[in-house]
Amino acid sequence: MPIHIKRPPINKRLLILSLTHFLNDLHAAFLPAFMPLIVSRLGISYAQAGILRSLSGVLHIIVQPMAGYFSDIFSRPYAIIVGPIMSALGAGLLPTAPSYGMALLIVGLWGFGSAVYHPLGYGSVGYVGDPVNLGLFIAIFSIGGILGATLSPLYAIFLMESFGAGLLLPLAALVPVLAGALLVIRFIPTLKAEGPSESPSPMGFLRSFRSTFKSIFPLWLLCLCRDTSFEGVRFFLPLLIASRGGSIVQIGTVLFWISAIGTISPVIGGRLADRFGARRIIMASMTLAPFFLVPAALMRGFPSILFYMTGNALLEAILPVTNAAAQGIAPQARSTAASIVTGLSFGLAGLLLAPIGAMADIFGLTPVLVFTGMLPFFPLPVFWTMWKQEKRQS
Protein backbone atom coordinates (compact mmCIF):
# COMPACT_ATOMS: atom_id res chain seq x y z
CA MET A 1 0.00 0.00 0.00
CA PRO A 2 1.66 3.28 -1.07
CA ILE A 3 2.24 6.04 1.44
CA HIS A 4 0.26 9.18 0.65
CA ILE A 5 2.32 12.30 1.23
CA LYS A 6 0.69 15.62 2.01
CA ARG A 7 2.70 18.63 0.90
CA PRO A 8 1.67 22.16 1.86
CA PRO A 9 1.90 24.82 -0.87
CA ILE A 10 4.14 26.99 1.32
CA ASN A 11 7.01 24.91 2.64
CA LYS A 12 7.12 26.23 6.17
CA ARG A 13 7.93 22.76 7.40
CA LEU A 14 11.17 22.58 5.42
CA LEU A 15 12.35 25.80 7.05
CA ILE A 16 11.49 24.47 10.51
CA LEU A 17 13.32 21.21 9.79
CA SER A 18 16.35 23.20 8.62
CA LEU A 19 16.19 25.22 11.85
CA THR A 20 16.21 22.03 13.94
CA HIS A 21 19.23 20.84 11.94
CA PHE A 22 20.95 24.14 12.69
CA LEU A 23 20.18 23.83 16.41
CA ASN A 24 21.30 20.21 16.59
CA ASP A 25 24.58 20.77 14.75
CA LEU A 26 25.20 24.04 16.61
CA HIS A 27 26.68 21.71 19.23
CA ALA A 28 28.61 19.54 16.75
CA ALA A 29 32.04 21.15 17.29
CA PHE A 30 31.88 21.37 21.07
CA LEU A 31 33.99 18.24 21.47
CA PRO A 32 36.77 19.39 19.07
CA ALA A 33 36.69 22.90 20.56
CA PHE A 34 36.88 21.64 24.15
CA MET A 35 39.17 18.68 23.45
CA PRO A 36 42.46 20.53 24.16
CA LEU A 37 40.95 21.64 27.48
CA ILE A 38 39.81 18.08 28.28
CA VAL A 39 43.21 16.61 27.31
CA SER A 40 45.04 19.11 29.49
CA ARG A 41 42.61 18.91 32.41
CA LEU A 42 42.37 15.11 32.57
CA GLY A 43 45.92 14.37 31.37
CA ILE A 44 44.88 11.90 28.67
CA SER A 45 46.75 10.82 25.52
CA TYR A 46 45.79 11.51 21.90
CA ALA A 47 44.65 7.90 21.62
CA GLN A 48 42.33 8.35 24.62
CA ALA A 49 41.09 11.58 23.10
CA GLY A 50 40.38 9.68 19.89
CA ILE A 51 38.41 7.10 21.89
CA LEU A 52 36.11 9.88 23.11
CA ARG A 53 35.30 10.78 19.52
CA SER A 54 35.10 7.12 18.56
CA LEU A 55 32.47 6.49 21.22
CA SER A 56 30.23 8.95 19.43
CA GLY A 57 31.02 7.12 16.21
CA VAL A 58 30.01 3.75 17.69
CA LEU A 59 26.69 5.24 18.76
CA HIS A 60 26.07 6.58 15.27
CA ILE A 61 26.84 3.18 13.76
CA ILE A 62 24.44 1.38 16.10
CA VAL A 63 21.71 3.96 16.63
CA GLN A 64 21.32 5.66 13.24
CA PRO A 65 20.29 2.62 11.17
CA MET A 66 17.79 1.56 13.84
CA ALA A 67 16.50 5.12 14.18
CA GLY A 68 16.12 5.26 10.40
CA TYR A 69 14.16 1.99 10.37
CA PHE A 70 11.72 3.17 13.04
CA SER A 71 11.40 6.56 11.34
CA ASP A 72 10.37 4.88 8.08
CA ILE A 73 7.58 3.02 9.91
CA PHE A 74 6.14 5.72 12.17
CA SER A 75 4.93 9.21 11.33
CA ARG A 76 5.56 11.19 14.52
CA PRO A 77 8.70 13.40 14.57
CA TYR A 78 9.82 12.42 18.06
CA ALA A 79 13.47 12.04 17.04
CA ILE A 80 13.55 15.59 15.66
CA ILE A 81 12.36 16.86 19.06
CA VAL A 82 14.40 14.71 21.44
CA GLY A 83 17.68 14.47 19.50
CA PRO A 84 18.73 18.14 19.64
CA ILE A 85 17.82 18.35 23.34
CA MET A 86 20.14 15.46 24.18
CA SER A 87 22.89 16.87 21.94
CA ALA A 88 22.74 20.28 23.59
CA LEU A 89 22.72 18.85 27.11
CA GLY A 90 25.67 16.58 26.43
CA ALA A 91 27.66 19.30 24.65
CA GLY A 92 27.09 21.74 27.50
CA LEU A 93 28.30 19.22 30.08
CA LEU A 94 31.56 18.37 28.22
CA PRO A 95 33.88 20.92 29.90
CA THR A 96 32.50 20.00 33.34
CA ALA A 97 33.63 16.34 33.18
CA PRO A 98 35.60 15.62 36.39
CA SER A 99 37.08 12.34 35.12
CA TYR A 100 37.70 10.39 31.94
CA GLY A 101 34.86 8.01 32.79
CA MET A 102 32.40 10.87 33.17
CA ALA A 103 33.68 12.36 29.91
CA LEU A 104 32.81 9.07 28.19
CA LEU A 105 29.28 9.16 29.63
CA ILE A 106 28.75 12.78 28.59
CA VAL A 107 30.07 12.14 25.08
CA GLY A 108 27.68 9.18 24.94
CA LEU A 109 24.73 11.45 25.70
CA TRP A 110 25.91 14.01 23.15
CA GLY A 111 26.49 11.41 20.44
CA PHE A 112 23.24 9.53 21.09
CA GLY A 113 21.17 12.67 20.62
CA SER A 114 22.80 13.49 17.31
CA ALA A 115 22.51 9.87 16.14
CA VAL A 116 18.79 9.79 16.91
CA TYR A 117 18.14 13.08 15.12
CA HIS A 118 19.84 12.72 11.73
CA PRO A 119 18.07 9.76 10.03
CA LEU A 120 14.60 11.24 10.48
CA GLY A 121 15.94 14.75 9.88
CA TYR A 122 17.25 13.88 6.42
CA GLY A 123 14.51 11.38 5.63
CA SER A 124 11.77 13.87 6.52
CA VAL A 125 12.89 16.26 3.78
CA GLY A 126 11.52 13.79 1.24
CA TYR A 127 8.10 14.02 2.90
CA VAL A 128 7.76 17.78 3.14
CA GLY A 129 8.88 18.73 -0.38
CA ASP A 130 8.42 17.80 -4.01
CA PRO A 131 10.69 14.84 -4.91
CA VAL A 132 11.57 16.60 -8.17
CA ASN A 133 13.46 19.19 -6.11
CA LEU A 134 14.78 16.74 -3.53
CA GLY A 135 18.43 17.67 -4.15
CA LEU A 136 17.73 21.36 -3.62
CA PHE A 137 15.61 20.74 -0.51
CA ILE A 138 18.28 18.49 1.02
CA ALA A 139 20.84 21.19 0.22
CA ILE A 140 18.72 23.73 2.13
CA PHE A 141 18.37 21.28 5.03
CA SER A 142 22.11 20.53 4.91
CA ILE A 143 22.97 24.22 5.02
CA GLY A 144 21.08 24.49 8.30
CA GLY A 145 23.35 21.83 9.79
CA ILE A 146 26.52 23.15 8.20
CA LEU A 147 25.80 26.68 9.38
CA GLY A 148 25.23 25.32 12.88
CA ALA A 149 28.48 23.33 12.78
CA THR A 150 30.32 26.37 11.41
CA LEU A 151 29.12 28.60 14.25
CA SER A 152 29.52 25.81 16.81
CA PRO A 153 33.09 26.60 17.93
CA LEU A 154 32.29 30.31 18.31
CA TYR A 155 29.09 29.41 20.16
CA ALA A 156 31.04 27.05 22.43
CA ILE A 157 33.51 29.83 23.26
CA PHE A 158 30.68 32.28 23.88
CA LEU A 159 28.94 29.93 26.32
CA MET A 160 32.23 29.07 28.03
CA GLU A 161 33.21 32.69 28.53
CA SER A 162 29.68 33.76 29.53
CA PHE A 163 28.78 30.94 31.92
CA GLY A 164 32.04 29.12 32.71
CA ALA A 165 32.52 25.37 33.03
CA GLY A 166 29.55 24.89 35.36
CA LEU A 167 25.92 23.83 35.31
CA LEU A 168 24.79 27.15 33.86
CA LEU A 169 26.49 26.26 30.57
CA PRO A 170 24.27 23.21 29.71
CA LEU A 171 21.17 25.06 30.92
CA ALA A 172 21.95 27.95 28.57
CA ALA A 173 22.58 25.50 25.71
CA LEU A 174 19.13 23.98 26.22
CA VAL A 175 17.20 27.22 25.70
CA PRO A 176 17.34 27.46 21.86
CA VAL A 177 16.75 23.73 21.26
CA LEU A 178 13.68 23.77 23.50
CA ALA A 179 12.32 26.67 21.43
CA GLY A 180 12.93 24.63 18.27
CA ALA A 181 11.15 21.63 19.80
CA LEU A 182 8.07 23.78 20.44
CA LEU A 183 8.02 24.82 16.77
CA VAL A 184 8.10 21.19 15.66
CA ILE A 185 5.30 20.25 18.04
CA ARG A 186 3.21 23.17 16.81
CA PHE A 187 3.74 22.97 13.04
CA ILE A 188 4.90 19.40 12.29
CA PRO A 189 2.79 17.08 14.46
CA THR A 190 3.16 14.38 11.76
CA LEU A 191 5.46 14.02 8.79
CA LYS A 192 3.55 11.50 6.69
CA ALA A 193 0.74 9.03 6.75
CA GLU A 194 1.40 5.86 8.68
CA GLY A 195 3.17 3.24 6.63
CA PRO A 196 1.90 -0.31 6.11
CA SER A 197 0.71 -2.09 9.23
CA GLU A 198 4.16 -3.44 9.92
CA SER A 199 5.25 -4.02 13.49
CA PRO A 200 8.90 -3.20 14.19
CA SER A 201 10.98 -6.36 14.45
CA PRO A 202 14.66 -7.33 14.36
CA MET A 203 14.12 -9.30 11.13
CA GLY A 204 12.28 -6.40 9.53
CA PHE A 205 15.14 -4.09 10.44
CA LEU A 206 17.75 -6.49 9.08
CA ARG A 207 15.86 -6.99 5.80
CA SER A 208 15.41 -3.26 5.29
CA PHE A 209 18.98 -2.42 6.20
CA ARG A 210 20.57 -5.21 4.13
CA SER A 211 18.58 -4.40 1.01
CA THR A 212 19.20 -0.65 1.24
CA PHE A 213 22.88 -0.98 2.13
CA LYS A 214 23.54 -3.32 -0.79
CA SER A 215 22.01 -0.90 -3.27
CA ILE A 216 23.95 2.16 -2.08
CA PHE A 217 27.26 0.56 -1.05
CA PRO A 218 29.46 2.59 -3.45
CA LEU A 219 27.98 5.82 -2.08
CA TRP A 220 28.48 4.64 1.49
CA LEU A 221 32.15 3.80 0.91
CA LEU A 222 32.74 7.19 -0.64
CA CYS A 223 30.91 8.96 2.21
CA LEU A 224 32.97 7.03 4.76
CA CYS A 225 36.26 8.33 3.34
CA ARG A 226 34.85 11.84 2.96
CA ASP A 227 33.60 11.94 6.55
CA THR A 228 36.80 10.45 7.99
CA SER A 229 38.83 13.11 6.19
CA PHE A 230 36.54 15.91 7.33
CA GLU A 231 36.29 14.71 10.94
CA GLY A 232 40.02 13.99 11.13
CA VAL A 233 40.84 17.58 10.22
CA ARG A 234 38.26 19.00 12.59
CA PHE A 235 39.42 16.79 15.46
CA PHE A 236 43.22 16.81 15.18
CA LEU A 237 43.83 20.35 13.93
CA PRO A 238 42.74 21.91 17.28
CA LEU A 239 45.16 19.60 19.07
CA LEU A 240 47.96 20.72 16.72
CA ILE A 241 47.14 24.39 17.33
CA ALA A 242 47.10 23.81 21.10
CA SER A 243 50.44 21.99 20.95
CA ARG A 244 51.89 25.13 19.37
CA GLY A 245 50.58 27.31 22.21
CA GLY A 246 47.23 28.35 20.72
CA SER A 247 44.33 29.31 23.00
CA ILE A 248 40.76 28.01 22.91
CA VAL A 249 39.72 31.31 21.29
CA GLN A 250 42.27 30.80 18.49
CA ILE A 251 41.12 27.20 18.05
CA GLY A 252 37.46 28.21 17.81
CA THR A 253 38.26 30.99 15.35
CA VAL A 254 40.27 28.69 13.07
CA LEU A 255 37.53 26.05 13.11
CA PHE A 256 34.98 28.72 12.25
CA TRP A 257 36.86 30.02 9.23
CA ILE A 258 37.66 26.54 7.94
CA SER A 259 33.96 25.69 7.99
CA ALA A 260 32.64 29.09 6.87
CA ILE A 261 32.70 28.58 3.12
CA GLY A 262 31.01 25.21 3.60
CA THR A 263 27.76 26.97 4.43
CA ILE A 264 27.19 27.80 0.75
CA SER A 265 29.05 25.02 -1.06
CA PRO A 266 26.20 22.44 -0.75
CA VAL A 267 23.87 24.65 -2.80
CA ILE A 268 26.59 25.08 -5.42
CA GLY A 269 27.24 21.33 -5.41
CA GLY A 270 23.54 20.55 -5.73
CA ARG A 271 23.09 22.95 -8.64
CA LEU A 272 26.16 21.61 -10.45
CA ALA A 273 24.93 18.05 -9.90
CA ASP A 274 21.58 18.96 -11.47
CA ARG A 275 23.40 20.29 -14.53
CA PHE A 276 26.33 17.91 -15.00
CA GLY A 277 25.22 14.81 -13.11
CA ALA A 278 25.72 13.69 -9.52
CA ARG A 279 28.50 11.22 -10.23
CA ARG A 280 30.66 13.72 -12.12
CA ILE A 281 30.40 16.27 -9.31
CA ILE A 282 31.14 13.63 -6.68
CA MET A 283 34.20 12.43 -8.59
CA ALA A 284 35.46 15.98 -9.16
CA SER A 285 35.04 17.04 -5.52
CA MET A 286 36.70 13.94 -4.07
CA THR A 287 39.56 14.18 -6.57
CA LEU A 288 40.28 17.87 -5.98
CA ALA A 289 39.93 17.98 -2.18
CA PRO A 290 43.28 16.30 -1.31
CA PHE A 291 45.16 18.81 -3.45
CA PHE A 292 44.12 21.41 -0.87
CA LEU A 293 43.94 19.38 2.36
CA VAL A 294 47.42 17.85 2.13
CA PRO A 295 49.29 21.15 1.50
CA ALA A 296 47.19 22.76 4.25
CA ALA A 297 48.58 20.27 6.76
CA LEU A 298 52.12 21.27 5.80
CA MET A 299 51.51 25.02 5.97
CA ARG A 300 50.99 27.49 8.81
CA GLY A 301 49.00 30.66 9.26
CA PHE A 302 46.57 32.13 6.75
CA PRO A 303 47.65 30.01 3.73
CA SER A 304 46.88 26.86 5.72
CA ILE A 305 43.45 28.17 6.72
CA LEU A 306 42.69 29.18 3.13
CA PHE A 307 43.59 25.73 1.80
CA TYR A 308 41.59 24.02 4.55
CA MET A 309 38.61 26.22 3.70
CA THR A 310 38.76 25.19 0.06
CA GLY A 311 39.26 21.48 0.73
CA ASN A 312 36.48 21.45 3.30
CA ALA A 313 34.12 23.27 0.91
CA LEU A 314 34.76 20.63 -1.78
CA LEU A 315 33.86 17.83 0.63
CA GLU A 316 30.76 19.55 1.99
CA ALA A 317 29.55 20.47 -1.50
CA ILE A 318 28.57 16.84 -2.13
CA LEU A 319 26.69 16.27 1.14
CA PRO A 320 23.25 16.87 -0.42
CA VAL A 321 24.31 15.17 -3.65
CA THR A 322 25.17 11.85 -1.99
CA ASN A 323 22.11 12.01 0.26
CA ALA A 324 19.68 12.78 -2.56
CA ALA A 325 21.27 10.01 -4.66
CA ALA A 326 20.83 7.50 -1.82
CA GLN A 327 17.17 8.46 -1.27
CA GLY A 328 16.59 8.29 -5.03
CA ILE A 329 17.87 4.71 -5.07
CA ALA A 330 15.74 3.71 -2.04
CA PRO A 331 12.66 6.01 -2.04
CA GLN A 332 10.60 3.68 0.18
CA ALA A 333 13.30 3.67 2.87
CA ARG A 334 14.41 7.28 2.87
CA SER A 335 15.40 7.48 6.54
CA THR A 336 17.28 4.18 6.36
CA ALA A 337 19.15 5.31 3.24
CA ALA A 338 19.94 8.65 4.88
CA SER A 339 21.19 6.88 8.00
CA ILE A 340 23.62 4.81 5.92
CA VAL A 341 25.23 7.65 3.95
CA THR A 342 25.20 10.05 6.91
CA GLY A 343 25.10 8.21 10.23
CA LEU A 344 26.79 4.93 9.36
CA SER A 345 29.58 6.64 7.44
CA PHE A 346 29.90 9.47 9.99
CA GLY A 347 29.83 7.02 12.89
CA LEU A 348 32.48 4.71 11.46
CA ALA A 349 34.56 7.80 10.64
CA GLY A 350 34.40 8.75 14.31
CA LEU A 351 35.32 5.20 15.32
CA LEU A 352 38.39 5.34 13.10
CA LEU A 353 39.67 8.41 14.96
CA ALA A 354 40.82 6.21 17.86
CA PRO A 355 43.41 4.26 15.79
CA ILE A 356 44.26 7.45 13.93
CA GLY A 357 44.82 9.08 17.33
CA ALA A 358 47.19 6.24 18.21
CA MET A 359 49.05 7.02 14.98
CA ALA A 360 49.33 10.63 16.14
CA ASP A 361 50.94 9.45 19.40
CA ILE A 362 53.57 7.59 17.36
CA PHE A 363 54.15 9.76 14.29
CA GLY A 364 52.87 13.18 15.34
CA LEU A 365 49.88 15.30 14.41
CA THR A 366 51.15 16.72 11.12
CA PRO A 367 51.64 13.30 9.41
CA VAL A 368 48.17 12.27 10.60
CA LEU A 369 46.63 15.41 9.08
CA VAL A 370 48.43 14.64 5.81
CA PHE A 371 46.99 11.12 5.89
CA THR A 372 43.44 12.30 6.55
CA GLY A 373 43.82 14.84 3.76
CA MET A 374 44.58 12.02 1.30
CA LEU A 375 41.58 9.87 2.26
CA PRO A 376 39.17 11.22 -0.42
CA PHE A 377 41.37 9.52 -3.05
CA PHE A 378 40.87 6.03 -1.61
CA PRO A 379 37.27 5.13 -2.68
CA LEU A 380 37.51 6.58 -6.18
CA PRO A 381 38.61 3.37 -7.99
CA VAL A 382 35.65 1.40 -6.56
CA PHE A 383 33.21 4.21 -7.23
CA TRP A 384 34.52 4.67 -10.79
CA THR A 385 34.38 0.92 -11.56
CA MET A 386 30.82 0.52 -10.30
CA TRP A 387 29.74 3.67 -12.10
CA LYS A 388 31.09 2.28 -15.40
CA GLN A 389 29.41 -1.08 -14.82
CA GLU A 390 26.10 0.65 -14.12
CA LYS A 391 26.42 2.72 -17.33
CA ARG A 392 27.08 -0.44 -19.39
CA GLN A 393 24.01 -2.16 -17.90
CA SER A 394 21.71 0.83 -18.56
HELIX and SHEET records of a PDB file:
HELIX    1   1 LYS A   12  ASP A   25  1                                  14    
HELIX    2   2 PHE A   30  LEU A   42  1                                  13    
HELIX    3   3 TYR A   46  ILE A   73  1                                  28    
HELIX    4   4 TYR A   78  LEU A   93  1                                  16    
HELIX    5   5 LEU A   94  THR A   96  5                                   3    
HELIX    6   6 TYR A  100  VAL A  128  1                                  29    
HELIX    7   7 PRO A  131  ASN A  133  5                                   3    
HELIX    8   8 LEU A  134  PHE A  163  1                                  30    
HELIX    9   9 LEU A  168  PHE A  187  1                                  20    
HELIX   10  10 PRO A  202  SER A  215  1                                  14    
HELIX   11  11 PHE A  217  SER A  243  1                                  27    
HELIX   12  12 ILE A  248  ALA A  260  1                                  13    
HELIX   13  13 ILE A  261  THR A  263  5                                   3    
HELIX   14  14 SER A  265  PHE A  276  1                                  12    
HELIX   15  15 ALA A  278  LEU A  288  1                                  11    
HELIX   16  16 PRO A  290  LEU A  298  1                                   9    
HELIX   17  17 GLY A  301  GLU A  316  1                                  16    
HELIX   18  18 LEU A  319  ILE A  329  1                                  11    
HELIX   19  19 PRO A  331  ALA A  333  5                                   3    
HELIX   20  20 ARG A  334  ALA A  338  1                                   5    
HELIX   21  21 SER A  339  LEU A  344  3                                   6    
HELIX   22  22 SER A  345  PHE A  363  1                                  19    
HELIX   23  23 LEU A  365  MET A  374  1                                  10    
HELIX   24  24 LEU A  375  PHE A  377  5                                   3    
HELIX   25  25 LEU A  380  GLN A  393  1                                  14    
END                                                                             
